[in-house]
């Protein structure tokens, strides 16, 4: 069979979702707008360490940004549900652009503490939650379950593209030009992309303002709380994986290879996301998510046991194949179970969980790597993945329980 015929059904699935008016535009601008999520923290570390020589200060300023983002992702989602994406995006984008730019100025001009910390905190608090908003647009635009599955796969692939290209881009700019250049590009991309997304009103979900005498629709917390805990565990997996991989490569005397090893993990996820988006599925999203988290747990068991960087890199690629389908299933599950009036808020809860888990996972892997080496540090990934799988087993959908806690 000619290759063109083999891939035609896959291309047809993607053509179908992008044929909807405005779909390609908001997905493309969303891709540009979310570049800061993979560039800002690393860009802050590169800038502060280059100008001050202090990695401790760089870590503090970067942590302030991460904390601000984690604390305010859910309120941003709630505001977007209530007042509409356009209004929230405009305010967020202006504040983010100003606060981020002033953070660069504060570090470059050696402003006294705690100004860099406070400005980085404000930048993190105001960063637009583009990923959740784009997924909410797909949920509003599409009514067919398979098309929604494909659309969420598109966004899963977009996330992988951002996390593969963003760190490399910000490092190249900061080290080849000026230390500020990586952050400047991230700020410009985030600002321009977010304002362009806000301008696309045709595909914006309608705001869900409360009507006098009514209450907000209930949130299925019996589903969302275990998912949030699983998201924290997945974030811990990501943070631990990065540290353990770098530590292992350094133990082998080839630290520079760590970037390629981590890229193999992201490449596996990207490939699986593309295939998953075009593949019809009959399993419910909760079942797919549980299978994916179990495969992640099993895959990480091999990492501390394999000898040599090549075998570990192959294992990272194979384990990464489970990541994007798992995340796609999680967002599909949320979209199917959460009231449309609280969809941005619910997705923000899960994304906050992932962000909150990265630092503890990285810290845990760092402690183990210092004590026993990079290979042993991969066990932190395994523990994190197992906890995610257990959290998946604890999820109860409204159909399972017939009731849910109201929030």
Buried (B, 14 or more C-beta within 10 A) or exposed (E): EEEEEEEEEBEEBBEBBBEBEBBEBBBBBBBBBBBBBBBBBBBBBBBBBBBBEEEEBBBBBBBBBBBBBBBBBBBBBBBBBBBBBBBBBBBBBBBBBBBBBBBBBBBBEEBEEBBBBBBBBBBBBBBBBBBBBBBBBBBBBBEEBBBBBBBBBBBBBBBBBBBBBBBBBBBEBBEEEBBBBBBBBBBBBBBBBBBBBBBBEEBBBEBBEEEEEEEBBBBBBBBBBBBBBBBBBBBBBBBBBBBBBBBBBBBBEEEEBBBBBBBBBBBBBBBBBBBBBBBEBEEBBBBBBBBBBBBBBBBBBBBBEBEEBEEBBBBBBBBBBBBBBBBBBBBBBBBBBBBBBBBBBBBBBBBBBBBBBBBBBBBBBBEBBEEEBBBBBBBBBBBBBBBBBBBBEEBBBBEEEEEBEEE
